[in-house]
Amino acid sequence: MTSSRAVQVTLAEIARLAGVGRAAVSNWRRRHDSFPERIGGTDVSPQFSLTEIESWLRDNNKLKNATGRAWLWPQVEALGSRDEAGRAIATAGRLMRGEPTSRKTTSAAGQAEMPGLSRPAQKLVSQMLELGRREGARETFEFLLRRWLDTNVRQITTTPEPLARLMADLAFRTLDRDGTDDGSALTVLDPACGTGHLLAAAAEYSPAVLEGCDNDPVLALLADARLGLLPRPSGIEPATDAETGDSLRADPLSETRADVALCNPPFNERDWGYEELATDARWAHGMPPRTEPELAWIQHCLARLRPGGVAVVLLPPAVATRKAGRRIRGSLLRTGLLRAVVALPPGCAAPHSVSLQLWVLRTPALGKPAQGSGGLLLADGTSRFPKVTARDSAPDWEELGAFVRSALDAVGAREDGTDESLGLHKSALPECVASVPVIDLLDDEVDLTPGRHIAPASSGDGPRLAESWDEFHELVADLGGTGRHLAALRLTGDEAAVPFTTVGELARAGALTLRSGQQPVGGTVSEGRPGEDGVSLLTVPDLLLDGEPRGWLAYEDAEARDALIAEAGDIVVAGVSRAFSAWVHQGPPMALGPQLHALRVHPEQLDAWFLAGSLRAPANARQAGTHASSSSRVDVRKLQVRQVPLGEQRHYGEAFRQVTAFEGAVARLNALGTDLVHDLSDALAAGRLPAAE
C-alpha cells in the first residue's frame, strides 16, 4: 500500500508534469488498466502518488515533454506549509547566488546554511540547486517563486510586473538627476517590498543599489534571494538588501537615503502604529489620522528620499478624497512635493474592481527652493480607457504606459511656455490630462481625484463618434435583415397538438445530462479575467447586472471542488425567477455558480438550440417556479419541452438561433445608443457645436 505521506498529485498536475492537456490524462486513465489507482481525493477529483505516476509515465514513454521544474513543484507543495516552502525556495536562491560551479551536493556543512528547515525541505533545496545548475539559477528560482505566489495568491498581494515597470519608468523619468548626481550609484528603496517586484523592475532601468523591507520574514527572504539573482551589467557587482521589519514602527533601513522610492503599501491597515508614532519626526505634513495609513507611508517615503529624489506610490482612490486626510494633502500641495496624481483604469492591480491611483512626489534638489503652489498634473486613465464590459479588467499596458508617459514626460523641464512648478507644456496636454492650479485645489475638501477636475475631452470626439455611428448603422442594417427574416416566419394560430416532456424525464431517458453549480469556497474566487490556469465564474448577480462574469477560479480549485464547468454547446439555465433564462453557451469553458445549471444534450436525440429556446419561454418559468415571488427558484427538472422528431427540432432550432441573434443585436444597439446620447450631450454642453451661420 502506498504510504500516507506520499507526495500526491491531481489530474491537472499530472498533465503539467507530462506536458500534455488534462483531457489526455483522463484518456490514459480510461484506456490503460495499469494506470495507478488513486490514493486520495474523491472519485471526481482523485489524487495519485507522484512516485507511482512517474514510474507509469516512464514505463509508457509519456515523458517526452516533461521538464525538471514541473516534477519538482509537487514535492514543494507537499511540504504543506506556506512559510516552509517559501523559506526553502529563498534558501535555494541564496545558495544559487553564491555557490561554486562544482556539482557538489548539499553536505552537512551545506545543511548548516539552512536554519529552520525540516529535513524534507533541506532535501528539496538540494534538488533545487541541482535543477538550477542544469536549467539556470535565475530561471529556476523565478519559476519556483511564481508557482509559490500562484499557490498563495489569496494571502499575498503583489504588484503586477507591467505596473511595476510603469512605476519604475515614471520614477526615473521624473528624477532630477542634477539634484541627486553626486557620483555614487542611485539607491532605490521599497519599504513594503513583498517579494521584490518593484525593486526588480527598477533594476531594469538603472544599475542601482536596491534596498527593501517587509514585515513578513518569508517575503523578505524571497525578495533578498530574488534581488541577488538579478542580471547586472558587466563589471557591476549587485548591491541588494531586503530586510525583515516594520518600516513604520521600527525601520531597519532608517539610515537609508534613496534617490527613488517605489511603494505599494498595505491598504486600509488600521493597526499601523498610530499611538506609538504620534511624535515621529517623519510627520512633517501632519500626524496621519488612524484611518489614513496610506498618508503615513507617503510621508515615510518622503523622509527617506535624498534632495531631488522621487517617490511613486500606488494608492486606493479614497486617499485622494477622505475628509480626514485633507490637511496633509493640502500641505503636500502647498510645498510642491506632490507633482502628479494618475487614476489608473480598474484591473491594474488588486483590488481589480477599483481605479487605483499613482501619486508622484519629488523633493526639492540641493540649492533649489521648494516650488510652492504652482500646478498639479492630473491624468484620468479611467476616462481615457473606459471598460466596455465587466470582464475588461486587464488593461492594455502598452497603451496605458504610453498615455501616462506622455503626461509626465515634461516633468522637470525648464523651457519657455512651461508651468515652472511642473515643467509641463500647457499646449501639449494629452487627452484626459490637466494641469490644475494648486490654489484651485485648496478648498474645503482638497479632493485630488483626477476625474473631478478634468473636463470631458474634446480631442478625438469626432473619430470616436464616427466609429460609434458606423457601428450603429451596421447594427441597424443587421437588425433589419434579421427582423425581416423573423417577420417572414409563418406562425399558425393554433398550438401544435404534441405531447410535452420535462428536463427530468429527458435526463432519466439518457437524452441529456444535468448538473448544478455550487457556491465556491471562500477565498478561491479572484476578480477580473482568468489567467492561463483559470476559468471564468458566472453567478446570478452577474446575470442581473449585465451577464458578464466578474470573477474566476483557478482550474486546480475548480477541479478540487468538483465545480461545474460549462463547455461550448452546453445549455446554461438560470434557475431563479428574477434572472431566469436559458441559452447555448458559446466560447471558452466557464464555471457556474449556485442556481445555475448546465444541460449537455446527446446530439443524436436533441437539438441544443431547440431545447434552449423552448426552456426559456416565460410560461415555462411560471409553471416550474417554486412560488410566486420574484426571488423564487425554478425547478429545472420541471421545465417542459415539446416532443418532436429531431428534424423538426433542428428546424425550430434555427429559428431560435435567429431570435437569439436578434436579442443580442437589440441589446448592443441599446447600449450603443445610450453611449451616443451621453457623448453627444457632453459635447453639446461643452459648446462644441459650430456657430450657426
C-alpha positions in Angstrom: 0.0 0.0 0.0 1.2 3.5 -0.8 2.4 5.4 2.2 0.0 8.1 3.5 3.0 10.5 3.4 3.5 10.0 -0.4 3.5 13.2 -2.5 0.1 13.4 -4.1 -0.8 14.9 -7.5 -4.1 15.7 -9.2 -5.0 15.0 -12.8 -4.2 18.6 -13.7 -0.8 18.3 -12.1 -0.1 15.1 -14.0 -1.0 16.8 -17.2 1.5 19.6 -16.4 4.2 17.0 -15.5 3.8 15.2 -18.8 3.5 18.4 -20.8 0.0 17.4 -22.2 -3.6 18.6 -21.7 -5.9 17.3 -18.9 -8.0 15.5 -21.5 -5.1 13.3 -22.5 -4.5 12.3 -18.9 -8.2 11.4 -18.5 -7.9 9.4 -21.7 -4.9 7.5 -20.4 -6.8 6.7 -17.2 -9.7 5.2 -19.1 -7.7 3.2 -21.7 -4.9 1.8 -19.5 -5.7 -0.7 -16.8 -2.2 -0.2 -15.5 -2.8 3.5 -14.7 -2.1 3.9 -10.9 -5.1 3.8 -8.5 -6.0 7.0 -6.7 -4.6 7.3 -3.1 -6.6 10.3 -2.1 -9.2 12.8 -3.1 -12.6 11.7 -4.4 -13.8 9.8 -7.5 -14.5 13.2 -9.2 -11.2 14.8 -8.0 -8.7 12.0 -7.5 -5.2 12.3 -6.2 -2.3 9.9 -7.1 1.1 9.0 -5.8 3.8 11.1 -7.6 6.2 8.1 -7.4 3.7 5.8 -9.0 2.8 8.3 -11.7 6.4 8.9 -12.5 7.0 5.2 -12.9 3.9 4.7 -15.0 4.8 7.6 -17.3 8.3 6.4 -17.8 7.2 2.8 -18.5 4.7 4.0 -21.1 7.0 6.5 -22.7 4.9 9.5 -21.8 7.7 11.8 -20.6 8.8 13.3 -23.9 7.6 16.8 -23.0 8.4 16.7 -19.3 10.5 19.3 -17.5 12.5 19.1 -14.3 10.8 22.1 -12.9 7.3 20.5 -13.3 8.4 17.4 -11.3 10.0 19.5 -8.5 7.0 21.6 -7.7 4.5 19.0 -6.4 7.2 18.0 -3.9 7.5 21.6 -2.7 3.7 21.7 -2.3 3.8 18.5 -0.3 5.7 20.3 2.4 2.2 21.6 3.4 3.4 24.9 4.8 3.4 28.2 3.0 6.2 29.5 5.2 8.5 26.4 5.0 8.0 26.2 1.2 8.9 29.9 0.9 11.9 29.6 3.1 13.1 26.6 1.1 12.9 28.5 -2.1 14.6 31.5 -0.6 17.4 29.4 0.8 17.9 27.7 -2.6 18.0 31.2 -4.3 20.6 32.4 -1.8 22.8 29.3 -2.3 22.4 29.6 -6.1 23.6 33.1 -5.9 26.9 32.2 -4.1 27.6 28.6 -4.6 30.6 27.4 -6.7 30.2 25.9 -10.1 31.1 22.4 -8.9 28.5 19.7 -8.8 28.9 19.1 -5.1 25.6 18.4 -3.5 24.5 19.8 -0.2 26.6 18.3 2.5 26.3 18.5 6.3 28.1 21.8 6.0 25.6 22.9 3.4 22.8 21.9 5.7 24.1 24.2 8.3 23.3 27.1 5.9 19.6 26.1 6.1 18.5 27.1 9.6 14.8 26.4 10.4 14.2 24.0 7.6 13.0 20.4 8.1 14.9 17.5 6.6 12.4 17.1 3.7 12.8 20.8 2.9 16.6 20.5 3.0 16.4 17.6 0.5 14.3 19.8 -1.7 16.8 22.6 -1.5 19.4 20.2 -2.8 17.2 19.3 -5.7 16.5 22.9 -6.5 20.3 23.6 -6.6 20.8 20.7 -8.9 18.0 21.9 -11.2 19.5 25.4 -11.1 22.8 24.0 -12.4 21.0 22.3 -15.3 18.4 24.9 -16.3 19.8 28.2 -14.9 19.8 29.6 -11.4 17.6 32.6 -12.1 15.2 30.8 -14.3 14.7 28.0 -11.8 14.3 30.5 -8.9 11.8 32.6 -10.8 9.7 29.5 -11.7 9.6 28.4 -8.1 8.7 31.8 -6.8 6.0 32.3 -9.4 4.4 28.9 -8.6 4.6 29.7 -4.8 2.9 33.1 -5.4 0.2 31.5 -7.5 -0.4 28.9 -4.8 -0.7 31.6 -2.1 -2.4 34.3 -4.3 -5.2 34.8 -1.8 -2.8 35.5 1.1 -0.2 37.6 -0.7 -0.8 40.8 -2.7 1.8 41.5 -5.4 2.4 44.4 -7.8 1.8 43.1 -11.4 5.0 43.2 -13.4 3.7 45.6 -16.1 2.6 48.0 -13.4 5.9 47.7 -11.5 7.8 48.5 -14.7 5.5 51.5 -15.3 6.1 52.8 -11.8 9.8 52.4 -12.1 9.8 54.1 -15.5 7.8 57.1 -14.2 10.2 57.5 -11.2 13.4 57.6 -13.4 11.7 59.9 -15.9 10.8 62.4 -13.1 14.1 62.1 -11.2 16.0 65.4 -11.0 19.5 64.0 -11.9 21.1 67.3 -11.2 19.9 67.2 -7.7 20.9 63.6 -7.0 24.1 63.0 -9.0 26.9 63.1 -6.5 28.9 60.4 -8.3 27.5 57.5 -6.4 25.2 54.8 -7.6 21.5 55.5 -7.4 19.6 54.0 -4.5 16.1 52.6 -4.9 14.0 51.8 -1.8 10.8 49.9 -1.3 9.7 50.0 2.3 6.9 47.4 1.7 8.8 45.2 -0.8 6.9 41.9 -0.6 8.9 39.5 -2.9 10.6 42.4 -4.7 8.5 43.1 -7.8 9.1 46.9 -7.7 12.8 46.6 -7.0 13.3 44.0 -9.7 11.6 46.4 -12.2 13.8 49.3 -11.1 16.9 47.2 -11.8 15.9 47.1 -15.5 16.2 50.9 -15.7 19.4 51.6 -13.7 22.3 49.8 -12.1 21.1 51.0 -8.7 21.6 49.9 -5.1 18.3 48.1 -4.3 17.0 48.2 -0.7 13.8 46.7 0.6 12.0 45.9 3.7 8.9 43.8 4.6 7.2 42.8 7.8 6.7 39.2 6.6 10.1 37.4 7.1 9.4 34.9 4.4 8.6 37.6 1.8 11.8 39.5 2.8 13.9 36.3 2.4 12.4 35.7 -1.0 13.0 39.3 -2.1 16.6 39.2 -0.9 17.2 36.0 -2.9 15.5 37.3 -5.9 17.3 40.6 -6.0 20.7 38.8 -5.6 19.9 36.8 -8.8 19.0 39.7 -11.0 21.2 40.2 -14.0 23.6 43.2 -13.8 25.7 45.0 -16.4 29.1 43.6 -16.9 31.6 44.6 -14.2 28.9 45.9 -11.7 28.6 43.9 -8.5 25.0 43.5 -7.3 24.2 45.7 -4.3 21.0 44.5 -2.9 19.4 44.1 0.6 16.0 43.1 1.7 15.4 43.3 5.5 12.7 42.0 7.7 11.0 44.6 9.8 8.1 47.1 10.2 9.1 50.1 8.2 6.7 52.4 10.0 7.3 51.2 13.6 10.9 50.1 13.6 12.5 50.7 10.2 15.7 48.6 9.7 16.6 50.9 6.8 16.2 54.2 8.8 19.7 55.4 7.7 18.9 54.9 4.0 18.6 57.9 1.8 17.2 56.9 -1.6 17.1 58.6 -4.9 13.9 56.7 -5.8 11.2 55.2 -3.5 8.7 52.8 -5.0 5.9 51.6 -2.8 2.7 49.5 -3.0 1.7 49.8 0.7 -0.9 47.7 2.5 -4.3 49.3 2.1 -6.7 50.2 4.9 -4.5 48.8 7.6 -5.7 50.4 10.9 -3.1 48.9 13.1 -0.1 50.7 11.6 1.3 52.3 14.8 -0.9 55.3 15.3 -0.4 55.5 19.1 3.3 54.9 19.4 4.3 57.1 16.4 2.4 60.2 17.4 5.5 62.4 17.8 7.5 60.8 15.0 9.8 63.2 13.1 8.6 61.8 9.7 5.2 63.6 10.0 6.4 66.9 8.6 3.0 67.4 7.0 0.9 66.4 10.0 0.2 63.4 12.1 -1.7 60.9 9.8 -5.1 60.0 11.3 -5.7 56.5 12.4 -7.9 55.9 9.3 -5.2 57.2 6.9 -2.3 54.7 7.0 -1.5 55.4 3.3 -0.6 59.0 4.2 1.8 57.6 6.8 3.5 55.6 4.1 3.7 58.6 1.8 5.4 60.7 4.5 7.7 57.7 5.3 8.9 57.6 1.6 9.5 61.4 1.6 11.5 61.1 4.8 13.8 58.5 3.2 14.5 60.5 0.0 17.6 62.5 -0.8 17.2 66.0 -2.1 15.8 65.8 -5.6 14.5 62.3 -5.0 11.3 60.8 -6.4 8.6 58.6 -4.9 5.9 56.8 -6.8 3.3 55.3 -4.6 0.3 53.1 -5.5 -2.8 54.1 -3.5 -6.5 53.4 -3.3 -8.7 56.3 -4.6 -10.1 57.1 -1.2 -6.8 58.6 -0.2 -7.5 61.5 -2.6 -10.9 62.3 -1.1 -11.2 61.2 2.5 -12.0 64.2 4.7 -9.6 63.1 7.5 -6.6 63.5 5.2 -7.3 66.8 3.6 -4.9 68.7 5.8 -2.0 66.5 4.8 -3.0 66.6 1.2 -3.1 70.4 1.4 0.4 70.5 2.8 1.8 68.2 0.1 0.3 70.6 -2.5 1.5 73.9 -0.8 5.0 72.6 -0.5 5.1 71.4 -4.1 6.1 67.9 -3.2 3.1 66.3 -4.8 3.7 66.5 -8.6 1.1 64.3 -10.2 -1.9 62.0 -9.5 -2.7 59.4 -12.1 -6.0 57.5 -11.9 -5.4 54.0 -13.4 -8.3 52.1 -15.0 -9.8 49.3 -13.0 -8.0 46.0 -13.3 -4.4 47.2 -13.0 -3.8 45.6 -9.5 -5.7 44.2 -6.6 -8.4 45.1 -5.8 -9.1 44.8 -9.5 -12.6 46.4 -9.4 -11.1 49.7 -8.1 -9.5 52.6 -10.0 -6.2 52.8 -8.1 -4.0 55.9 -8.3 -0.3 56.6 -8.7 1.0 59.6 -6.7 4.3 61.0 -7.9 6.2 63.1 -5.4 9.6 64.8 -5.6 11.7 66.6 -3.1 13.5 69.9 -4.0 17.0 69.5 -5.2 20.0 70.8 -3.4 20.4 74.5 -3.9 16.9 74.8 -5.3 14.0 76.2 -3.4 10.8 74.3 -2.8 8.5 75.2 -5.6 5.4 76.2 -3.7 1.9 76.3 -5.1 2.0 76.1 -8.9 0.1 73.3 -10.7 -0.7 69.7 -10.1 -0.7 67.3 -13.0 -3.8 65.1 -13.1 -4.3 62.3 -15.5 -7.5 60.3 -15.7 -6.8 56.9 -17.1 -10.2 55.7 -16.0 -11.9 58.0 -18.5 -9.2 57.5 -21.1 -9.6 53.7 -21.1 -13.3 53.0 -20.2 -14.3 49.4 -19.6 -16.6 48.2 -22.4 -17.7 45.1 -20.4 -17.3 43.9 -16.8 -14.7 41.4 -18.0 -12.5 44.1 -19.5 -10.4 44.2 -16.3 -6.9 43.7 -17.8 -5.6 46.9 -19.3 -3.7 47.3 -22.5 -0.4 48.0 -20.7 1.3 49.4 -23.8 -1.4 52.0 -24.4 -1.7 52.8 -20.8 2.0 53.2 -20.4 2.2 55.5 -23.4 -0.7 57.6 -22.0 0.9 58.0 -18.6 4.4 58.7 -20.0 3.1 61.3 -22.4 1.5 63.1 -19.4 4.7 63.0 -17.3 7.4 63.4 -19.9 7.8 67.1 -19.4 8.1 66.9 -15.6 11.3 68.7 -14.7 11.7 70.5 -18.0 12.5 74.2 -17.9 11.6 75.6 -21.2 9.7 78.7 -22.4 6.0 78.4 -22.1 6.1 75.8 -19.4 4.5 75.6 -16.0 7.6 76.4 -13.8 6.4 74.3 -10.9 5.6 71.3 -13.0 7.7 71.7 -16.2 4.6 70.9 -18.2 3.9 72.2 -21.7 0.4 73.5 -21.4 -0.3 73.5 -25.1 0.7 69.8 -25.4 -1.5 68.2 -22.8 -2.9 64.8 -23.9 -6.5 63.8 -23.8 -7.8 63.3 -20.2 -4.8 65.2 -18.7 -4.9 68.6 -17.0 -2.6 70.9 -15.1 -4.7 72.3 -12.3 -3.5 75.3 -10.3 -2.9 74.3 -6.7 -4.9 77.3 -5.5 -8.0 75.8 -7.2 -7.5 72.5 -5.2 -7.1 74.1 -1.8 -10.7 74.2 -0.9 -12.6 72.6 2.0 -12.3 69.1 0.5 -8.8 69.1 -1.2 -10.2 66.4 -3.5 -7.4 65.2 -5.8 -9.4 62.7 -7.8 -8.4 63.4 -11.4 -11.9 62.8 -12.8 -13.3 65.6 -10.6 -11.1 68.2 -12.3 -10.8 67.1 -15.9 -13.5 68.3 -18.3 -14.8 65.9 -21.0 -12.1 65.6 -23.6 -12.8 67.3 -26.9 -9.8 65.8 -28.9 -10.8 62.6 -30.5 -14.5 63.1 -30.1 -15.0 63.2 -33.8 -13.3 60.0 -34.7 -14.8 58.2 -31.7 -18.3 59.4 -32.5 -17.8 58.5 -36.2 -16.8 54.9 -35.2 -19.9 54.7 -32.9 -22.2 55.9 -35.7 -20.6 53.4 -38.1 -21.3 50.6 -35.7 -24.8 52.0 -35.1 -25.7 51.9 -38.8 -24.2 48.3 -39.1 -26.4 47.1 -36.2 -29.5 48.8 -37.7 -28.8 47.1 -41.0 -28.3 43.7 -39.3 -31.4 44.1 -37.3 -33.3 45.0 -40.4 -32.2 41.8 -42.1 -32.8 39.6 -39.0 -36.1 41.3 -38.4 -37.3 40.7 -41.9 -36.3 37.0 -41.6 -38.2 36.6 -38.4 -41.2 38.6 -39.6 -41.5 36.3 -42.6 -42.0 33.3 -40.3 -45.5 31.9 -40.9 -46.8 31.3 -37.4 -50.1 29.3 -37.2 -52.9 30.4 -35.0 -53.2 27.0 -33.2 -50.6 25.4 -31.0 -49.4 22.0 -32.3 -51.1 19.1 -30.5 -48.0 17.2 -29.5 -47.1 15.8 -26.1 -44.7 17.5 -23.7 -41.9 16.1 -21.7 -39.7 17.5 -18.9 -36.0 18.0 -18.4 -36.1 15.5 -15.6 -37.7 12.9 -17.9 -35.1 13.5 -20.6 -32.3 13.1 -18.1 -33.7 9.8 -16.9 -34.0 8.7 -20.5 -30.4 9.5 -21.1 -31.1 12.2 -23.7 -29.2 14.7 -21.7 -27.1 15.1 -18.5 -28.0 17.8 -15.9 -25.5 19.3 -13.4 -26.0 22.2 -11.0 -23.5 24.8 -10.0 -22.4 25.4 -6.4 -21.1 28.1 -4.1 -17.3 28.5 -4.5 -15.3 28.1 -1.3 -14.5 31.4 0.3 -11.2 32.9 -0.9 -11.0 30.9 -4.1 -12.6 33.5 -6.4 -10.4 36.1 -8.0 -11.6 39.3 -9.7 -11.3 40.1 -13.4 -10.3 37.9 -16.3 -8.8 34.5 -15.7 -5.2 33.7 -16.4 -3.9 30.7 -18.3 -4.7 28.4 -15.4 -8.1 29.8 -14.6 -11.7 29.7 -15.8 -14.4 32.4 -15.6 -17.1 32.1 -13.0 -20.6 33.2 -13.8 -23.1 33.9 -11.0 -26.7 35.0 -10.7 -25.6 38.6 -9.6 -23.6 38.8 -12.8 -26.7 37.9 -14.8 -28.7 40.6 -13.0 -26.1 43.2 -13.8 -25.0 42.7 -17.4 -24.4 38.9 -17.9 -20.6 39.2 -17.9 -18.6 37.1 -15.4 -16.7 39.2 -12.9 -14.7 36.5 -11.2 -12.7 33.4 -12.0 -11.4 30.2 -10.4 -8.1 28.5 -10.7 -8.5 25.2 -12.5 -7.0 23.4 -9.6 -9.6 24.9 -7.2 -12.4 24.1 -9.7 -11.2 20.5 -10.0 -10.7 20.0 -6.3 -14.2 21.2 -5.5 -15.8 19.5 -8.5 -17.0 22.8 -9.8 -19.5 22.8 -12.7 -17.7 23.8 -15.9 -19.9 24.6 -18.9 -18.3 23.8 -22.3 -19.2 25.2 -25.7 -22.5 23.8 -26.8 -23.9 23.2 -23.3 -27.2 24.8 -22.4 -26.9 27.1 -19.3 -30.1 27.6 -17.3 -30.5 30.2 -14.6 -32.8 28.6 -12.0 -34.1 31.7 -10.3 -37.2 33.7 -11.4 -35.7 37.2 -11.3 -32.9 36.1 -13.7 -34.5 33.1 -15.5 -33.0 32.4 -18.9 -31.6 29.6 -20.9 -29.0 29.8 -23.7 -26.5 27.8 -25.6 -23.1 28.6 -24.2 -20.6 29.6 -26.9 -17.0 30.5 -26.2 -14.4 29.2 -23.7 -15.2 27.0 -20.7 -17.0 28.8 -17.9 -17.6 27.8 -14.2 -21.2 28.2 -13.0 -22.2 29.4 -9.5 -25.2 28.4 -7.4 -28.7 28.3 -9.0 -27.1 27.9 -12.4 -27.3 24.6 -14.3 -25.8 23.0 -17.3 -27.5 20.6 -19.7 -25.4 18.6 -22.1 -27.5 17.0 -24.8 -26.9 13.9 -26.9 -27.0 15.4 -30.4 -28.5 12.3 -32.0 -31.5 12.8 -29.8 -31.8 16.5 -29.0 -31.0 19.8 -30.8 -29.4 22.2 -28.3 -30.8 25.4 -29.8 -34.3 23.9 -29.9 -34.1 22.8 -26.3 -32.6 26.1 -25.0 -35.2 28.2 -26.9 -38.1 26.0 -25.6 -36.9 26.1 -22.0 -36.5 29.9 -21.8 -40.2 30.6 -22.6 -41.6 32.8 -19.8 -44.5 30.4 -19.3 -42.0 27.6 -18.5 -40.6 29.6 -15.6 -44.0 30.3 -14.2 -45.2 26.6 -14.2 -41.8 25.4 -12.9 -41.3 28.0 -10.2 -41.5 27.0 -6.5 -43.7 30.0 -5.6 -44.9 33.3 -7.0 -42.3 35.8 -5.7 -39.6 37.3 -7.9 -36.9 35.6 -5.8 -38.4 32.1 -6.3 -36.3 29.3 -7.6 -37.2 27.5 -10.8 -37.1 23.7 -10.7 -35.1 23.0 -13.8 -36.3 19.3 -13.9 -39.9 20.5 -14.3 -39.2 22.7 -17.3 -41.1 21.4 -20.3 -40.3 20.9 -24.0 -42.4 19.5 -26.9 -41.6 16.0 -28.1 -41.0 16.3 -31.8 -38.7 14.5 -34.2 -35.0 15.6 -34.5 -35.5 17.1 -37.9 -38.3 19.3 -36.7 -36.2 20.2 -33.6 -33.4 21.5 -35.9 -36.0 23.5 -38.0 -37.2 25.2 -34.8 -33.6 25.4 -33.5 -32.6 27.6 -36.4 -35.4 29.9 -35.7 -34.4 30.1 -32.1 -30.9 30.9 -33.1 -32.2 33.8 -35.2 -34.2 35.1 -32.2 -31.1 34.9 -30.0 -29.1 36.9 -32.6 -31.9 39.4 -32.8 -31.9 39.8 -29.0 -28.1 40.3 -28.9 -28.2 43.0 -31.6 -31.1 44.8 -29.8 -29.1 44.8 -26.5 -26.0 46.1 -28.2 -27.9 48.8 -30.1 -29.5 49.9 -26.8 -26.1 50.2 -25.1 -24.5 51.9 -28.1 -27.4 54.3 -28.3 -27.1 55.2 -24.6 -23.4 55.9 -25.1 -24.1 58.1 -28.1 -26.6 60.1 -26.2 -24.1 60.7 -23.3 -21.2 61.6 -25.7 -23.4 64.0 -27.7 -24.8 65.6 -24.6 -21.3 66.2 -23.2 -20.1 67.7 -26.5 -23.1 70.0 -26.8 -22.9 71.1 -23.1 -19.3 71.9 -23.7 -20.2 74.2 -26.6 -18.6 72.2 -29.3 -21.4 72.8 -31.9 -20.2 75.1 -34.7 -21.7 78.5 -34.7 -24.9 79.0 -36.7 -24.3 80.8 -40.0 
